[in-house]
């Protein structure tokens, strides 16, 4: 399994600051992106799927076009990405004390994020 790149950015300068978790699903792919209210999530949190982002956001920090605030990277690196029937699992091992992030969709279509620690 090839490691894929990911980044977590803090999006500020807008009415509702949040964190965007962005990750490749194949080497060099557009970034699957979810909005989270908090990073790292301390418990199960609502996750909002967003439109795919350009791969340039893996390295970008600064203003967002259209006067939509700015982003600062808070975490980035490589991970293993697994897609399953209920969503995505990003395996960060052995990054710090984080093991994996589970992005799960329930029967109603609502998404949640759960961070598993070692």
QUINORPE-V704405 format. One record per residue. RES is the residue in one letter. OMEGA is omega in degrees with one decimal (NA if undefined). BURIAL is # if it has 16 or more other C-alpha atoms within 10 Angstrom, else .. Layout:
RES_OMEGA_BURIAL ; RES_OMEGA_BURIAL
//
This chain:
X_-178.5_. ; X_174.6_. ; X_179.2_# ; X_-177.6_# ; X_175.8_# ; X_173.0_# ; X_171.1_# ; X_179.8_# ; X_174.6_# ; X_-177.5_# ; X_-176.6_# ; X_179.3_# ; X_179.6_. ; X_-176.6_. ; X_-179.5_. ; X_177.4_. ; X_-176.9_# ; X_177.2_# ; X_175.3_# ; X_173.6_# ; X_-176.2_# ; X_-179.0_# ; X_174.2_# ; X_171.8_# ; X_173.0_# ; X_-179.4_. ; X_177.8_. ; X_-177.9_. ; X_168.0_. ; X_-173.0_# ; X_169.5_# ; X_-170.5_# ; X_176.2_# ; X_175.5_# ; X_176.6_# ; X_179.6_# ; X_-173.0_# ; X_173.3_# ; X_-8.6_# ; X_179.9_# ; X_-179.7_. ; X_179.8_. ; X_177.9_. ; X_-178.6_. ; X_171.7_# ; X_176.8_# ; X_-178.4_# ; X_176.8_# ; X_178.4_# ; X_174.2_. ; X_176.6_. ; X_178.3_. ; X_176.5_# ; X_179.8_. ; X_179.4_# ; X_-179.7_. ; X_175.2_# ; X_-177.2_# ; X_-171.5_. ; X_168.1_. ; X_178.3_. ; X_-176.7_. ; X_175.5_. ; X_-177.2_. ; X_177.8_. ; X_178.5_. ; X_-178.4_. ; X_176.2_. ; X_179.0_. ; X_179.3_# ; X_174.7_# ; X_-179.5_# ; X_177.6_# ; X_177.0_. ; X_176.5_. ; X_179.5_# ; X_177.1_. ; X_178.9_# ; X_171.4_# ; X_-176.7_# ; X_178.1_# ; X_174.8_. ; X_176.3_. ; X_-175.0_. ; X_-176.7_. ; X_179.4_. ; X_-174.1_. ; X_170.1_# ; X_175.2_# ; X_-178.4_# ; X_-178.0_# ; X_-173.5_# ; X_-4.8_. ; X_-178.2_. ; X_177.9_. ; X_179.5_. ; X_-179.4_. ; X_177.8_. ; X_-177.7_# ; X_175.0_# ; X_178.0_# ; X_175.3_# ; X_-169.9_# ; X_176.6_# ; X_-179.9_# ; X_-176.5_. ; X_179.3_. ; X_-177.7_. ; X_178.4_. ; X_-179.8_. ; X_172.5_# ; X_177.0_# ; X_177.0_# ; X_178.3_# ; X_178.3_# ; X_-178.4_# ; X_178.1_. ; X_NA_.
//
